[in-house]
Amino acid sequence: MDDAVSGHSDRHLLSGVDAVCRSTEDCLRVICSNSKSALMVDEVANATLGPILVTTKGFTLYRYALDEANKVMCTGSCAITWPPLLLPAGVTIPTGGKGVTALGTVRDPNGKLQVTFKGHPLYTYVGDKKPGSIKGGTVADFSVIQPPVVPLR
């Protein structure tokens, strides 16, 4: 892209993908479209809680106190109320928006890849009907993901 037209561009080498883009976020989009990764998690400022993690659609992400490192404990009816954040078919690597690191995956009991943050499996809440809602934060054993989070070991 011509600098005169775009205003600015840089060449970035991220995750082995050489791309010309205006920002690191632009490069992440290129990487996601050219690999088996997907942008899954963003950090936003919540007026009540401060920084929290959300899905790319803006829905709040939660952790379950009974989960163990690399082991999903929210199954069955729990997983119906608290849908796990799963990678789309064919995707093996979750990526985060600006400033979001320490994402990983764990296989859920159904064999699907669930996204983790510092070892904590991530969930949404069916009671959150619109982006930005944090209704699940008042439910026992679940809490909003607010960076920094102590890693599960």
WOWO-V871075 format. One record per residue. N is the residue number from 0. NEAR is the number of other C-alpha atoms within 12 Angstrom. D_LAST is the distance of its C-alpha to the last C-alpha in whole Angstrom. Layout:
# WOWO-V871075
N NEAR D_LAST
N NEAR D_LAST
This chain:
# WOWO-V871075
0 14 45
1 12 48
2 13 47
3 8 50
4 9 49
5 13 45
6 12 45
7 14 43
8 19 41
9 20 39
10 18 37
11 21 34
12 18 32
13 22 28
14 20 26
15 14 30
16 20 32
17 18 35
18 25 36
19 25 38
20 26 37
21 22 38
22 22 34
23 25 30
24 24 30
25 24 33
26 29 32
27 32 28
28 28 31
29 27 33
30 29 30
31 27 28
32 17 32
33 18 32
34 21 29
35 20 26
36 27 25
37 31 25
38 37 25
39 41 23
40 39 21
41 32 23
42 33 23
43 30 26
44 18 27
45 21 28
46 11 31
47 15 29
48 19 25
49 17 26
50 23 23
51 34 22
52 45 20
53 39 23
54 36 24
55 25 27
56 21 29
57 25 28
58 35 26
59 45 24
60 46 20
61 45 18
62 45 14
63 37 14
64 23 13
65 20 13
66 27 11
67 20 8
68 25 5
69 26 8
70 27 11
71 37 13
72 28 15
73 32 18
74 21 20
75 15 24
76 12 26
77 21 23
78 25 22
79 16 26
80 20 26
81 34 22
82 31 23
83 40 20
84 42 20
85 34 21
86 31 22
87 19 26
88 14 27
89 15 28
90 23 25
91 25 22
92 29 20
93 37 20
94 37 21
95 32 21
96 29 24
97 21 25
98 19 22
99 31 20
100 23 17
101 25 13
102 33 14
103 32 14
104 33 14
105 33 13
106 24 16
107 28 17
108 17 19
109 15 22
110 14 21
111 20 21
112 28 19
113 38 17
114 43 16
115 44 13
116 42 12
117 27 9
118 29 7
119 41 9
120 44 12
121 49 16
122 44 19
123 45 22
124 36 25
125 25 28
126 21 29
127 25 29
128 16 32
129 17 33
130 22 31
131 32 29
132 29 29
133 33 26
134 25 28
135 29 24
136 28 23
137 15 25
138 19 24
139 14 22
140 18 18
141 29 18
142 31 18
143 40 19
144 42 17
145 30 18
146 28 17
147 18 15
148 23 12
149 15 9
150 21 6
151 21 4
152 11 0
